[in-house]
Amino acid sequence: MEHRLKQLVRWLLVPQDQDHHQDNATANGMTTPTTVSWLLEGGLPVPGLPGVIMSWSGITSALLLLVLGYALYRFYYQAVVWKRDLTDIGYNHVLDAASIGRNDRRRVDCVNRARRLRKIGDRIPPPYPNGWFAVLESEELGPGATRAVDCLGQNLAVFRTLAGTVHVLDAYCPHLGANLGVGGVVRGDCIECPFHHWTFSGQDGQCTNIPYSRSGTIPKVARLRKWQSLEANGFIFVWHHADPDATPWTFRVVQEIEDGRWAYYGKNEFLVNCHIQDVPENGADVAHLAAVHGPNMLSGSDIRYSRAGWAEFGMHSWLASWNAPGEGDPPHVATMDLVHSFRLFDKLEVGKIDVRAHQIGPGYVQLMMNTGMGPFVVLQTVTPVEPLVQKVIHRFYAPRNLWNAIFQKFAIWAESVMFERDMMVWNHKQFIDNPLLIKEDRLIKAYRKWYSQFYSENSISFTMAKEKLDW
């Protein structure tokens, strides 16, 4: 075995002429190069393999192999992250008109001016509907970590104990108003305020310790609101409802993700300037698929140029239907069935994908995909950061194999391009409470009726939410 290993190393690392010279020298009774002589003869003895010399070219080859191996390892295991800010997508026409480049300091001011001038519409629904909403991705909160999260019109302190349990409390300490999510320290199952070290239980929000209190008495009113939360499928969710006594619905998980059978391949993340209802409404708006997503994805995400003539050799075909829950089904779950294919020269059909999407409440979608090479799933979360700003994340999961290592990276790019086309519409559209619909748009009307269940009498109005934010 040792002899074969020597021969393999010689073949890989030692030039043939040097190897032949060494063999002749050994046969004539000459000694092999010493540790000192390798500097003069251009070789390096390999520890543990007497008589084997690694040449400089061999060292270079070995390093190249290591770099290549590391690159292949990263390609196979590294998740892809496609992340865009509010000013990155959908405002190119405004920026181009003002001759403002990507790194120009005027970019944010220009985009904000366009946002202010936009007529957003009348009778806008409440901006924060009732349901489960993602506040963080699991990997964003390590053991013993604390995060401040602003969403749903709330300021939250989210922390994870060393045992791995996640708790969500109101952020502001009732003592003097410090934000526990900014500098708060995890102490067992509690979080310690960074200002005066008051400690609050993650279980119920009750203050458990005031270190400088001589009496040791803790006022019963020293309590923070405890938010019901859960962690599933790579996200941390909170239950948000305008009616405190409302019972959360049972959360639906993808078991293949939860038990580790499917691997995480990456995500995209966007900030979208629209009402939350607009995003899932696209599922019922089947007519927009051909208009916005029919043109070749190679033509890019800017809808001003997506119908370029050079890209007409390939078009996307969509067959879709949206369905409200039937009798006996959970009322908060709607479904969409979709068949996608790519047509070359309007004849050859390739890349067929069957999709079953479950819209679970107002801000969570599970898109179950089936291709000729196997299944995968995309999880979409939509969380209101402001009344008209939504944080949208898509996480991609599939069985771990070489095909998915390649295909999922392509899928993340392709889905990002298509979603950015929608963003260019959302970022500038007006919300119309009573839209002009024709017979073929009947699914939109059915969708809005279904979605209205997530607003209640006590839901904060859009006007009130905006006034609180402006203050």
Secondary structure, DSSP 4 states (H G I P E B T S, - for coil): -HHHHHHHHHHHHS-HHHHHHHHHHHHTTPPPP-TTTHHHHTEEEPTT-TT-EEEHHHHHHHHHHHHHHHHHHHHHHPPEEEEE-TTTSS-HHHHHHTT--TT-TTHHHHHHHHHHH----SSPPPSS-SEEEEEEEGGGS-TT-EEEEEETTEEEEEEE-TTS-EEEEESB-TTT--BTTTT-EEETTEEE-TTT--EEETTT-BEEE-TT-SS----TT-B-PEEPEEEETTEEEEEE-SSTTPPPPPPP--HHHHTTSEEEEEEEEEEE-S-TTHHHHTTT-THHHHHHHSB-GGG-S-TTTTT-GGGTTEEEEEEEEEE---TTS-TTEEEEEEEEEEEETTTEEEEEEEEEEEEESSSEEEEEEEETTEEEEEEEEEEEEETTEEEEEEEEEEE-SHHHHHHHHHHHHHHHHHHHHHHHHHTTPPP-SS----GGGHHHHHHHHHHGGG--TTSPPHHHHHHHHH-
